[in-house]
Amino acid sequence: TNWMRPGAGRDWLFVVALVLGAALTRLPGLGEPHEEYFDEVYHAKSARQYIAGEAPAEWVHPPVAKHLISLGVRLFGYEPWAWRLAPAVFGIALAPIFYLLARRVTPSRRAARLAALLLLLDGVYLVQSRIAMTNIFAAFFQLLAMLLLLDAVLEEKLPTWRTLGAGAAFGLALSTRWTS
């Protein structure tokens, strides 16, 4: 695609740096505080209820994010860092997706890098990456869908896998939060 032009190796080095930067700011201290806070009282508990085969007490949002939250709980038990693990991973993964999308919609590498660095500095993005809520999953799937869709429409012939991937990402976004 058009973003894989000369110098693309520098883009991939920046992607690796973004992932490392996002991980270094999202993973340490993930278990603090030791109890649920804010909407974790709904989403983390709903994840635990899904694991137990019970109907979730919280049903305001579709279930995909809560199932993703439950993966950490399934693997490591009902621990604060475990129910925050999936949001942290998706928050880390959002950084390169955001950069690659910015690379396609901005004319310069510098503008895309600045956009990605501003994302890493955004407090809301940081908090949503460190709390068991549904927002970070919705943002991830929305941006992934946009990236795949943009990649698909920039080709002369619509590539099947990117078009299907965009549809799947849009579907996952909708099954995460109604606001998608």
C-alpha positions in Angstrom: 0.0 0.0 0.0 1.0 3.6 -0.3 2.4 3.9 3.3 5.0 1.3 2.5 7.2 3.6 0.6 11.0 4.2 1.1 11.8 4.7 4.7 9.1 2.3 5.9 11.8 0.6 8.1 11.9 3.7 10.1 8.1 3.5 10.6 8.5 0.0 12.0 11.2 1.1 14.4 8.9 3.8 15.6 6.1 1.3 16.0 8.3 -0.8 18.2 9.3 2.3 20.2 5.6 3.1 20.6 4.8 -0.3 21.8 7.6 -0.2 24.4 6.6 3.3 25.5 3.0 2.3 25.9 3.9 -0.8 27.8 6.3 1.0 30.1 3.5 3.5 31.0 0.6 1.0 31.2 1.9 -2.2 32.9 3.8 -1.1 36.0 1.6 -0.9 39.1 -1.4 -2.4 37.3 -2.6 -4.0 40.5 -3.0 -0.6 42.2 -5.4 0.1 43.8 -6.2 -3.3 45.2 -9.9 -3.0 44.8 -12.3 -2.2 42.0 -12.7 1.5 41.3 -15.2 3.5 39.2 -16.9 1.2 36.6 -14.7 -1.7 37.4 -17.3 -2.6 40.1 -19.6 -3.5 37.1 -17.2 -4.7 34.4 -14.7 -6.7 36.4 -17.5 -8.4 38.3 -19.4 -9.1 35.1 -16.3 -10.7 33.7 -16.2 -12.9 36.8 -19.9 -13.7 36.4 -19.3 -14.8 32.8 -16.6 -17.1 33.9 -18.9 -18.6 36.5 -21.6 -19.1 33.9 -23.9 -16.6 35.6 -25.9 -13.9 34.0 -24.0 -10.6 34.4 -25.4 -8.0 36.7 -24.3 -5.3 34.3 -25.8 -5.4 30.8 -25.7 -1.8 29.7 -22.9 -2.5 27.2 -22.6 -5.5 24.9 -20.5 -8.4 26.3 -17.3 -8.6 24.2 -15.2 -6.3 26.3 -16.2 -8.1 29.5 -15.3 -11.4 27.9 -11.9 -9.9 27.0 -11.5 -8.7 30.6 -12.4 -12.2 31.8 -9.4 -13.7 30.0 -6.9 -12.3 32.5 -9.2 -13.4 35.4 -9.5 -16.9 33.9 -5.7 -17.2 33.7 -4.6 -15.5 36.9 -7.6 -15.3 39.2 -9.7 -12.4 40.4 -6.8 -10.1 41.0 -6.8 -6.3 40.2 -3.9 -6.6 37.8 -5.6 -9.6 36.1 -8.8 -7.9 35.4 -6.9 -4.8 34.1 -4.5 -6.9 32.0 -6.6 -7.0 28.8 -7.4 -3.3 28.8 -3.6 -2.7 29.2 -2.8 -5.0 26.3 -5.4 -3.4 24.1 -4.2 0.1 25.2 -0.6 -0.9 24.2 -1.8 -2.3 20.9 -3.8 0.9 20.1 -0.6 3.0 19.9 0.8 1.4 16.7 -2.7 1.1 15.2 -3.1 4.8 15.8 0.3 5.6 14.3 -0.2 3.5 11.2 -3.6 5.1 10.6 -2.0 8.6 11.1 0.7 7.6 8.6 -2.0 7.0 6.0 -4.0 10.1 6.5 -1.2 12.7 7.1 1.2 13.8 4.4 4.3 13.5 6.6 6.0 11.0 8.9 6.7 13.8 11.4 2.9 14.6 11.7 2.1 11.0 12.2 4.8 10.6 14.9 3.6 13.8 16.6 0.0 12.5 16.6 1.1 9.1 18.1 3.3 10.8 20.8 0.3 13.1 21.7 -1.8 10.0 22.1 0.8 8.4 24.4 0.7 11.6 26.5 -3.1 11.8 26.7 -4.3 11.1 30.2 -7.7 9.7 29.2 -6.0 7.1 27.0 -3.6 6.2 29.8 -6.4 5.8 32.4 -8.6 3.8 30.0 -5.7 1.5 29.3 -5.3 0.8 33.0 -8.9 0.2 34.2 -11.3 -2.7 33.5 -13.8 -0.7 31.4 -15.0 -1.1 27.9 -13.8 2.1 26.4 -10.3 1.1 25.3 -11.6 -2.0 23.5 -14.1 0.1 21.6 -11.4 2.6 20.6 -9.1 -0.1 19.5 -11.6 -1.9 17.3 -12.9 1.4 15.9 -9.4 2.5 14.8 -8.5 -1.0 13.6 -11.6 -1.0 11.4 -10.7 2.5 10.0 -7.2 1.4 9.3 -8.2 -1.7 7.5 -11.0 0.0 5.6 -8.7 2.9 4.5 -6.1 0.3 3.4 -8.7 -1.5 1.4 -10.2 1.5 -0.4 -6.7 2.8 -1.3 -6.1 -0.3 -3.4 -7.3 -0.4 -7.1 -9.2 -3.7 -6.3 -10.8 -4.2 -2.9 -8.7 -6.8 -1.1 -10.9 -9.4 0.5 -9.0 -9.9 3.7 -8.8 -6.2 4.6 -12.5 -5.7 3.7 -13.5 -8.7 5.9 -11.1 -7.6 8.6 -12.6 -4.1 8.6 -16.1 -5.6 8.9 -15.0 -7.9 11.7 -13.4 -5.0 13.6 -16.5 -2.8 13.1 -18.6 -5.8 14.4 -16.3 -6.2 17.5 -16.5 -2.4 18.1 -20.3 -2.6 18.1 -20.3 -5.7 20.3 -18.2 -3.8 22.8 -20.0 -0.5 23.2 -23.3 0.7 21.7 -21.6 4.1 21.0 -19.5 2.5 18.4 
